[in-house]
Amino acid sequence: MIYLSKPHKKAPAIIIAAVAVAICIVLVAIAVTLPHISKKVWRDMGYLGIFLLSLIGAGSVIIPVPYTVILLAISPAFDPILLAIAAGIGAAVGEMVGYGIGFTGRIVIGKKRRRQMDAMLRIFERFGLPAIFVFALTPLPDDLLFIPLGLMRYSLKKALLACAAGKFLMSLIIAYAGKGTVGLFGEDWLLAGSVAILLALIIIVMFRIDWVKIAEKYAAPKENPQ
C-alpha cells in the first residue's frame, strides 16, 4: 500500500479518518458480526481464500485495503502456521505489484512522491535486505520502497524472499493475537471494532508522517569523528 506523508488540502485528516474507520468496520462486520455467512464462506475458501485476500490487500496501490483486520477476525478458525504461510506468500506476491510498476517504468509520479520514494531508497541503501524485512513486517509504507527497487532493477528473488519472511512473521503474530483475543474476550464485536479503529488510526498516522525527514535523519551515513 502507498501512503502519503501529507493529505491533500481538499481531503482533510478527518475525512481520511472517517473513510479508513468505515472500511475497517465494514470488513470486520462482514467477517465477525455475520458468522452464519462469513465463517462458512471463509471455511469453504480455506487457505486459498486467505492467500487471495492477502494478495489483493497487499497489492492495492494508493488506496489502503486493511486486510489484516479480516485475518485477525478469522484467524481462530485456522491453524496459525498455515494461515501465516498462506497470508505471507499472498502478501509478498501482492507487494510485487509495486515492484513491477517500478520495473516497467510505466509510472508517472509527482515531485513529492518522488522525494518520498528517494527517501525510502536511501533507507534501503543503508540497511539493505533487513529494511525490506522490516517494511514487510510493520505498517511502514512498503510500496514507497518496492517501486524504486523495481526502478533500479534490484533482484526480484531477494526482494520477494525478504518480503515473504516479513509478511509471514506479521501474519503469524496476527494469527496468534486473534486466537488470544478470542480466548480472553470471546467473539465480541466491540473488540473487533476497537481493533478496526486502531488499524485505521495506524493508517492515518502513516498518511501524516513525513518519510523524507525520517530518511534524512536515519539513513544519512554517520560521520567518523576526527
QUIRA-V124378 format. One record per backbone hydrogen bond with DSSP energy under -1.0 kcal/mol. CO is the residue of the C=O (numbers start at 1). NH is the residue of the N-H. If there is no record, write none. Layout:
CO;NH, CO;NH
This chain:
1;143, 8;11, 12;15, 12;16, 13;17, 14;18, 15;19, 16;20, 17;21, 18;22, 19;23, 20;24, 21;25, 22;26, 23;27, 24;28, 25;29, 26;30, 27;31, 28;32, 34;37, 34;38, 35;39, 37;41, 38;42, 39;43, 40;44, 41;45, 42;46, 45;49, 46;50, 47;51, 48;52, 49;53, 50;54, 51;55, 52;56, 53;57, 54;58, 55;59, 61;63, 65;67, 66;69, 67;71, 68;72, 69;73, 70;74, 71;75, 74;77, 75;78, 79;83, 80;84, 81;85, 82;86, 83;87, 84;88, 85;89, 86;90, 87;91, 88;92, 89;93, 90;94, 91;95, 94;97, 95;99, 96;100, 97;101, 98;102, 99;103, 100;104, 105;107, 110;114, 111;115, 112;116, 113;117, 114;118, 115;119, 116;120, 117;121, 118;122, 119;123, 120;124, 121;125, 122;126, 123;127, 124;128, 128;131, 129;133, 130;134, 131;135, 132;136, 133;137, 134;138, 140;142, 142;145, 142;146, 143;147, 145;149, 146;150, 147;151, 148;152, 149;154, 150;153, 155;159, 156;160, 157;161, 158;162, 159;163, 160;164, 161;165, 162;166, 163;167, 164;168, 165;169, 166;170, 167;171, 168;172, 169;173, 170;174, 171;175, 172;176, 173;177, 174;178, 175;179, 176;180, 177;181, 178;182, 179;183, 180;184, 181;185, 182;186, 186;188, 188;192, 189;193, 190;194, 191;195, 192;196, 193;197, 194;198, 195;199, 196;200, 197;201, 198;202, 199;203, 200;204, 201;205, 202;206, 203;207, 204;208, 205;209, 209;211, 210;214, 211;215, 212;216, 213;217, 214;218, 215;219
